[in-house]
């Protein structure tokens, strides 16, 4: 059979592929079933082959152009990006995620390591100024003391708005760093968690022992719970990915990593939300002239909200969860 006769015999396939593209382009089109997707993929591959033949044998330009448009349209249908489905993510973030976090061994490990190192370094820095100098460096210690020399008396609204943008941009980067380091077989996640905990613990411990302690805690109390919890959450999500490469539970390493990523991505999203909330509090509440008890109340409410999210929602329904 000649090439032109072969292509003419395939016109029914082209029309069917075009009809499927039109149906799936509709705004309210239903998601196709597996059988129709398989048929669409077959027709798409066949149209690609037909276009190659038509182009190679210099068929009429109108036919070649038609096939170009058909293949391009089908390609966009096959590989088009999916919009963000808020309706699907709401039950994920408020239902599946807290249950998963409650049983996540990686998060438990991150929690124990972070707070264990934070408290240990804080106590050492409180009783020995040399510890803070060694962990933070003399210049940073001096800068911290100078920063909190004066009482917290509030600041201009425009400056607070600018700082909100800075904190919102900068703080999630800390979480993403903790998350990314976790990919180094989990060891990188352990290292960055220990490093952050030691630095923060040294800051809190040293500042608690100096005359500027009241000013320091007047500033950090309100946003501290969200920010520190976000660091732990990001570290746990990263270590979950890293450990999935080491302990695959019988899966191939790539499949194990993809499986862990489906659980870790919502966790890092929750961490970024906590960082963003902490940034807003740090920009507008922490530097304000509000009395300390009001900032302590913000910290207490923040902690209760996180406990409700993790414990109340986490125990809302028992499910079988992977806790690698």
The 8 nearest C-alpha neighbors of each residue, nearest first, counted from 0:
[[1, 4, 5, 2, 3, 6, 8, 7],
 [2, 0, 4, 3, 5, 6, 7, 56],
 [1, 3, 5, 4, 6, 0, 52, 56],
 [2, 4, 6, 5, 1, 7, 58, 53],
 [5, 3, 7, 1, 2, 6, 8, 0],
 [6, 4, 2, 8, 3, 7, 1, 0],
 [5, 7, 9, 3, 8, 4, 2, 49],
 [6, 8, 4, 9, 5, 10, 3, 2],
 [7, 9, 5, 6, 10, 4, 11, 12],
 [10, 8, 6, 12, 7, 11, 13, 5],
 [9, 11, 13, 12, 7, 8, 14, 6],
 [10, 12, 14, 13, 9, 15, 8, 7],
 [13, 11, 15, 10, 9, 14, 16, 42],
 [14, 12, 10, 16, 11, 15, 17, 9],
 [13, 15, 17, 11, 16, 12, 18, 10],
 [16, 14, 18, 12, 17, 13, 11, 19],
 [15, 17, 13, 19, 18, 14, 42, 12],
 [16, 18, 14, 20, 15, 19, 13, 21],
 [17, 19, 15, 21, 20, 16, 14, 22],
 [20, 18, 22, 16, 21, 17, 23, 15],
 [21, 19, 17, 23, 18, 22, 24, 16],
 [22, 20, 18, 24, 19, 23, 17, 25],
 [21, 23, 19, 20, 24, 25, 18, 28],
 [22, 24, 20, 25, 28, 21, 19, 29],
 [23, 25, 21, 22, 20, 26, 28, 76],
 [24, 26, 28, 23, 27, 22, 21, 29],
 [27, 25, 28, 24, 23, 29, 22, 21],
 [28, 26, 25, 29, 24, 23, 30, 22],
 [29, 27, 25, 23, 26, 30, 22, 24],
 [30, 28, 31, 27, 23, 25, 26, 22],
 [29, 31, 28, 32, 23, 27, 36, 33],
 [32, 30, 35, 29, 36, 33, 34, 23],
 [31, 33, 35, 34, 36, 30, 37, 29],
 [32, 34, 36, 35, 37, 31, 38, 30],
 [35, 33, 37, 36, 32, 38, 31, 39],
 [36, 34, 38, 37, 32, 33, 39, 31],
 [35, 37, 39, 33, 38, 34, 40, 32],
 [38, 36, 40, 34, 35, 39, 33, 41],
 [37, 39, 35, 41, 36, 40, 42, 34],
 [38, 40, 36, 42, 37, 41, 35, 43],
 [39, 41, 43, 37, 38, 42, 36, 44],
 [42, 40, 38, 44, 39, 43, 45, 37],
 [41, 43, 45, 39, 40, 44, 46, 16],
 [42, 44, 40, 46, 45, 41, 39, 47],
 [45, 43, 47, 41, 46, 42, 40, 48],
 [44, 46, 42, 48, 47, 43, 49, 41],
 [47, 45, 49, 43, 48, 44, 42, 50],
 [48, 46, 44, 50, 45, 49, 70, 43],
 [47, 49, 51, 45, 46, 50, 52, 44],
 [50, 48, 46, 52, 51, 47, 53, 45],
 [49, 51, 53, 47, 48, 52, 66, 54],
 [50, 52, 48, 54, 49, 53, 55, 47],
 [53, 51, 55, 49, 54, 50, 56, 48],
 [54, 52, 50, 58, 56, 51, 55, 57],
 [53, 55, 57, 51, 52, 56, 50, 63],
 [54, 56, 52, 53, 57, 51, 58, 50],
 [57, 55, 53, 54, 58, 52, 2, 51],
 [58, 56, 54, 55, 53, 59, 60, 63],
 [57, 59, 53, 56, 60, 54, 63, 62],
 [58, 60, 61, 62, 57, 63, 53, 64],
 [61, 59, 63, 62, 64, 58, 57, 65],
 [60, 62, 64, 59, 63, 65, 58, 66],
 [63, 61, 65, 64, 60, 59, 66, 58],
 [62, 64, 60, 66, 65, 61, 53, 67],
 [65, 63, 67, 61, 66, 62, 60, 68],
 [66, 64, 62, 68, 67, 63, 61, 69],
 [67, 65, 69, 63, 68, 64, 50, 70],
 [68, 66, 64, 70, 65, 69, 71, 63],
 [67, 69, 71, 65, 66, 70, 72, 64],
 [70, 68, 66, 72, 71, 67, 73, 65],
 [69, 71, 73, 67, 72, 68, 66, 74],
 [72, 70, 74, 68, 69, 73, 67, 75],
 [71, 73, 69, 75, 74, 70, 68, 76],
 [72, 74, 76, 70, 75, 71, 77, 69],
 [75, 73, 71, 77, 76, 72, 70, 78],
 [76, 74, 79, 72, 78, 73, 77, 71],
 [77, 75, 73, 74, 79, 78, 72, 20],
 [76, 78, 74, 75, 79, 73, 40, 39],
 [79, 77, 75, 76, 74, 80, 73, 81],
 [78, 80, 75, 76, 77, 81, 74, 82],
 [81, 79, 78, 82, 75, 76, 77, 83],
 [80, 82, 79, 83, 84, 78, 76, 77],
 [83, 81, 84, 80, 85, 79, 87, 86],
 [82, 84, 85, 81, 88, 87, 86, 80],
 [85, 83, 87, 86, 82, 88, 81, 89],
 [86, 84, 88, 87, 89, 83, 90, 82],
 [85, 87, 84, 88, 89, 90, 83, 91],
 [86, 88, 85, 84, 89, 90, 91, 83],
 [89, 87, 91, 85, 86, 90, 92, 84],
 [88, 90, 92, 91, 86, 87, 93, 85],
 [91, 89, 94, 93, 92, 88, 87, 95],
 [92, 90, 88, 95, 89, 94, 93, 96],
 [91, 93, 96, 89, 90, 94, 88, 95],
 [94, 92, 90, 91, 89, 96, 95, 97],
 [95, 93, 90, 91, 96, 92, 97, 312],
 [94, 96, 91, 98, 97, 99, 92, 93],
 [95, 97, 99, 92, 98, 94, 91, 100],
 [98, 96, 313, 309, 100, 99, 95, 312],
 [99, 97, 313, 101, 95, 96, 100, 314],
 [98, 100, 96, 97, 102, 101, 103, 95],
 [101, 99, 103, 97, 102, 98, 96, 106],
 [100, 102, 98, 99, 103, 313, 97, 309],
 [101, 103, 100, 99, 322, 104, 98, 320],
 [104, 102, 322, 100, 106, 105, 101, 99],
 [103, 105, 107, 106, 322, 108, 323, 102],
 [106, 104, 108, 235, 107, 103, 239, 238],
 [105, 107, 235, 109, 103, 108, 104, 110],
 [108, 106, 104, 110, 105, 109, 111, 103],
 [107, 109, 105, 111, 106, 110, 112, 104],
 [110, 108, 106, 235, 112, 107, 111, 113],
 [109, 111, 107, 113, 108, 112, 231, 106],
 [110, 112, 108, 114, 109, 115, 113, 107],
 [113, 111, 115, 109, 110, 114, 116, 108],
 [114, 112, 196, 110, 116, 115, 111, 109],
 [113, 115, 117, 116, 111, 112, 118, 110],
 [114, 116, 112, 118, 117, 113, 111, 119],
 [117, 115, 119, 113, 114, 118, 196, 197],
 [116, 118, 200, 196, 114, 120, 115, 197],
 [119, 117, 121, 115, 116, 120, 114, 122],
 [120, 118, 116, 122, 121, 117, 115, 123],
 [121, 119, 123, 200, 117, 122, 201, 118],
 [122, 120, 204, 200, 201, 118, 124, 119],
 [121, 123, 125, 119, 124, 120, 204, 118],
 [122, 124, 120, 126, 125, 121, 127, 119],
 [125, 123, 204, 127, 130, 205, 121, 131],
 [124, 126, 204, 205, 122, 123, 208, 127],
 [125, 127, 123, 124, 122, 128, 208, 204],
 [126, 128, 124, 129, 125, 130, 123, 131],
 [129, 127, 130, 131, 124, 132, 205, 126],
 [128, 130, 132, 127, 131, 133, 124, 134],
 [131, 129, 124, 133, 128, 132, 127, 134],
 [130, 132, 134, 124, 201, 133, 128, 129],
 [133, 131, 136, 137, 129, 130, 135, 134],
 [132, 134, 130, 131, 136, 135, 129, 137],
 [135, 133, 131, 132, 136, 130, 198, 201],
 [136, 134, 132, 131, 133, 139, 198, 140],
 [135, 137, 132, 139, 133, 138, 134, 140],
 [136, 138, 132, 140, 139, 141, 135, 133],
 [139, 137, 141, 140, 136, 142, 135, 132],
 [138, 140, 142, 141, 136, 137, 135, 143],
 [139, 141, 137, 143, 142, 138, 144, 136],
 [142, 140, 138, 144, 139, 143, 137, 145],
 [141, 143, 139, 145, 140, 144, 146, 138],
 [144, 142, 146, 140, 145, 141, 139, 147],
 [143, 145, 141, 142, 146, 147, 148, 140],
 [144, 146, 142, 148, 143, 147, 141, 149],
 [147, 145, 143, 144, 148, 142, 149, 141],
 [146, 148, 145, 149, 144, 214, 211, 215],
 [149, 147, 145, 146, 211, 144, 150, 214],
 [148, 150, 147, 151, 214, 146, 211, 145],
 [151, 149, 214, 152, 148, 147, 213, 217],
 [152, 150, 153, 286, 288, 214, 149, 287],
 [153, 151, 288, 150, 287, 154, 286, 289],
 [154, 152, 287, 288, 286, 151, 155, 289],
 [155, 153, 156, 287, 286, 159, 152, 158],
 [154, 156, 158, 157, 159, 153, 160, 287],
 [155, 157, 159, 158, 160, 154, 283, 161],
 [158, 156, 160, 159, 155, 161, 154, 162],
 [157, 159, 161, 155, 160, 156, 162, 154],
 [160, 158, 156, 162, 282, 157, 161, 283],
 [161, 159, 163, 157, 158, 162, 156, 164],
 [160, 162, 158, 164, 163, 159, 157, 165],
 [161, 163, 165, 159, 164, 160, 282, 166],
 [164, 162, 282, 160, 166, 161, 165, 279],
 [165, 163, 167, 161, 162, 166, 168, 160],
 [164, 166, 162, 168, 163, 167, 169, 161],
 [165, 167, 278, 169, 163, 168, 170, 164],
 [166, 168, 164, 275, 278, 165, 169, 170],
 [169, 167, 165, 166, 170, 164, 171, 172],
 [168, 170, 166, 172, 167, 171, 165, 173],
 [169, 171, 172, 173, 166, 167, 274, 168],
 [172, 170, 174, 173, 271, 274, 169, 175],
 [171, 173, 175, 170, 174, 169, 176, 168],
 [174, 172, 176, 171, 170, 175, 177, 169],
 [173, 175, 171, 177, 233, 176, 172, 230],
 [174, 176, 178, 172, 177, 173, 179, 171],
 [175, 177, 173, 179, 174, 178, 172, 180],
 [178, 176, 234, 174, 180, 175, 179, 233],
 [179, 177, 237, 175, 233, 176, 181, 234],
 [178, 180, 176, 181, 177, 182, 175, 237],
 [181, 179, 187, 188, 182, 177, 178, 183],
 [188, 180, 182, 237, 238, 185, 187, 241],
 [181, 183, 241, 180, 184, 179, 240, 185],
 [184, 182, 187, 181, 185, 241, 180, 186],
 [185, 183, 241, 182, 186, 242, 244, 245],
 [184, 186, 241, 238, 181, 188, 242, 183],
 [187, 185, 189, 188, 184, 183, 190, 181],
 [186, 188, 180, 183, 190, 181, 189, 185],
 [181, 189, 187, 180, 185, 191, 186, 238],
 [188, 190, 186, 192, 187, 191, 193, 185],
 [189, 191, 187, 193, 188, 192, 194, 186],
 [192, 190, 194, 188, 193, 189, 177, 195],
 [193, 191, 189, 195, 194, 190, 113, 188],
 [192, 194, 196, 190, 191, 195, 197, 113],
 [193, 195, 191, 197, 192, 196, 190, 198],
 [196, 194, 198, 192, 197, 193, 191, 199],
 [195, 197, 117, 193, 113, 199, 194, 198],
 [198, 196, 200, 194, 195, 117, 199, 120],
 [197, 199, 201, 195, 200, 196, 194, 202],
 [200, 198, 202, 196, 201, 197, 195, 203],
 [199, 201, 117, 121, 197, 120, 203, 202],
 [200, 202, 121, 204, 198, 131, 124, 199],
 [203, 201, 199, 205, 200, 204, 206, 198],
 [202, 204, 200, 206, 201, 205, 207, 121],
 [205, 203, 121, 125, 124, 201, 207, 202],
 [204, 206, 125, 124, 208, 207, 202, 203],
 [205, 207, 212, 203, 208, 209, 204, 202],
 [206, 208, 212, 204, 205, 209, 203, 125],
 [207, 209, 206, 205, 125, 212, 204, 210],
 [210, 208, 206, 211, 212, 207, 205, 144],
 [209, 211, 212, 208, 213, 206, 207, 148],
 [210, 212, 209, 214, 213, 147, 148, 215],
 [213, 211, 207, 215, 206, 210, 214, 209],
 [214, 212, 216, 215, 211, 217, 210, 207],
 [215, 213, 217, 150, 211, 212, 216, 147],
 [216, 214, 212, 218, 217, 213, 147, 211],
 [217, 215, 219, 218, 213, 220, 214, 212],
 [216, 218, 214, 215, 291, 213, 219, 220],
 [217, 219, 285, 216, 215, 286, 220, 214],
 [220, 218, 216, 223, 221, 222, 217, 215],
 [221, 219, 223, 216, 222, 218, 217, 295],
 [220, 222, 298, 294, 297, 223, 219, 285],
 [221, 223, 277, 280, 281, 220, 224, 225],
 [222, 224, 226, 220, 219, 225, 221, 227],
 [225, 223, 227, 226, 222, 228, 298, 302],
 [226, 224, 228, 277, 273, 223, 227, 222],
 [227, 225, 229, 223, 277, 228, 274, 224],
 [226, 228, 230, 229, 224, 225, 223, 231],
 [227, 229, 231, 225, 230, 226, 224, 232],
 [228, 230, 270, 232, 226, 227, 231, 273],
 [231, 229, 227, 233, 228, 232, 174, 234],
 [230, 232, 234, 228, 229, 233, 109, 110],
 [233, 231, 229, 235, 234, 230, 270, 228],
 [234, 232, 236, 174, 178, 230, 267, 235],
 [235, 233, 177, 231, 237, 178, 232, 236],
 [234, 236, 106, 105, 238, 232, 109, 237],
 [237, 235, 263, 239, 233, 234, 238, 266],
 [238, 236, 178, 181, 234, 240, 239, 235],
 [237, 239, 181, 185, 241, 235, 240, 188],
 [238, 240, 236, 242, 237, 105, 241, 235],
 [241, 239, 243, 238, 237, 242, 259, 182],
 [242, 240, 184, 185, 182, 238, 181, 243],
 [241, 243, 245, 185, 244, 239, 240, 184],
 [244, 242, 240, 246, 247, 241, 245, 256],
 [243, 245, 242, 252, 241, 246, 247, 256],
 [244, 246, 242, 243, 247, 184, 241, 252],
 [247, 245, 243, 248, 244, 242, 323, 249],
 [246, 248, 250, 249, 243, 255, 244, 252],
 [249, 247, 250, 246, 255, 243, 323, 251],
 [248, 250, 247, 251, 246, 255, 252, 254],
 [251, 249, 247, 255, 248, 254, 252, 253],
 [250, 252, 254, 253, 255, 247, 249, 256],
 [251, 253, 255, 244, 254, 247, 256, 250],
 [254, 252, 256, 255, 251, 257, 244, 250],
 [253, 255, 257, 251, 256, 252, 258, 250],
 [254, 256, 252, 258, 247, 253, 250, 257],
 [257, 255, 259, 253, 258, 254, 243, 260],
 [258, 256, 260, 254, 259, 255, 253, 261],
 [257, 259, 255, 256, 260, 261, 254, 262],
 [258, 260, 256, 262, 257, 261, 240, 263],
 [261, 259, 263, 257, 262, 258, 264, 256],
 [262, 260, 259, 258, 263, 264, 257, 265],
 [261, 263, 260, 259, 264, 265, 266, 258],
 [262, 264, 260, 236, 266, 265, 261, 259],
 [263, 265, 267, 266, 260, 262, 261, 268],
 [266, 264, 268, 267, 263, 269, 262, 92],
 [267, 265, 263, 269, 264, 268, 236, 270],
 [266, 268, 270, 264, 269, 233, 265, 271],
 [269, 267, 265, 271, 270, 266, 264, 272],
 [268, 270, 272, 266, 267, 271, 265, 273],
 [271, 269, 229, 267, 273, 268, 272, 232],
 [270, 272, 274, 268, 273, 269, 171, 275],
 [273, 271, 269, 275, 270, 274, 276, 268],
 [274, 272, 276, 270, 271, 225, 275, 229],
 [273, 275, 271, 277, 272, 276, 226, 171],
 [274, 276, 278, 272, 167, 277, 273, 271],
 [277, 275, 273, 279, 278, 274, 272, 280],
 [276, 278, 222, 274, 280, 225, 275, 226],
 [279, 277, 281, 275, 166, 276, 167, 280],
 [280, 278, 282, 276, 281, 277, 163, 283],
 [279, 281, 284, 277, 283, 282, 278, 222],
 [282, 280, 285, 278, 279, 222, 283, 277],
 [281, 283, 163, 279, 159, 280, 162, 278],
 [282, 284, 280, 281, 159, 279, 285, 286],
 [285, 283, 280, 287, 286, 281, 282, 221],
 [284, 286, 218, 281, 287, 221, 283, 280],
 [287, 285, 153, 284, 218, 151, 283, 154],
 [288, 286, 153, 284, 289, 285, 152, 283],
 [287, 289, 152, 153, 151, 290, 286, 284],
 [290, 288, 287, 291, 293, 294, 284, 153],
 [291, 289, 292, 293, 288, 294, 217, 287],
 [290, 292, 294, 293, 217, 295, 289, 296],
 [291, 293, 295, 294, 290, 296, 289, 297],
 [294, 292, 296, 295, 291, 290, 297, 289],
 [295, 293, 221, 297, 291, 296, 292, 298],
 [294, 296, 292, 298, 293, 297, 221, 220],
 [295, 297, 293, 299, 294, 298, 292, 300],
 [298, 296, 294, 300, 295, 221, 299, 301],
 [299, 297, 221, 295, 301, 296, 300, 224],
 [298, 300, 296, 302, 301, 297, 303, 295],
 [299, 301, 303, 297, 302, 298, 296, 304],
 [302, 300, 298, 304, 299, 303, 297, 305],
 [301, 303, 299, 305, 300, 304, 298, 224],
 [304, 302, 306, 300, 305, 301, 307, 299],
 [303, 305, 307, 301, 302, 306, 300, 308],
 [306, 304, 308, 302, 307, 303, 309, 301],
 [305, 307, 303, 309, 308, 304, 310, 302],
 [306, 308, 311, 304, 305, 310, 309, 303],
 [309, 307, 305, 312, 306, 310, 311, 304],
 [308, 310, 97, 313, 306, 307, 312, 311],
 [309, 311, 313, 307, 306, 312, 314, 308],
 [310, 312, 307, 314, 313, 308, 309, 315],
 [313, 311, 315, 308, 314, 310, 309, 97],
 [312, 314, 98, 97, 310, 309, 311, 315],
 [315, 313, 312, 311, 316, 310, 98, 317],
 [316, 314, 312, 313, 311, 317, 98, 94],
 [317, 315, 314, 318, 313, 98, 312, 94],
 [318, 316, 314, 315, 319, 98, 313, 320],
 [319, 317, 320, 316, 98, 95, 99, 314],
 [318, 320, 321, 317, 99, 322, 98, 102],
 [319, 321, 318, 322, 99, 102, 98, 103],
 [322, 320, 323, 319, 99, 103, 102, 259],
 [323, 321, 103, 104, 102, 320, 99, 105],
 [322, 321, 104, 239, 105, 103, 243, 242]]
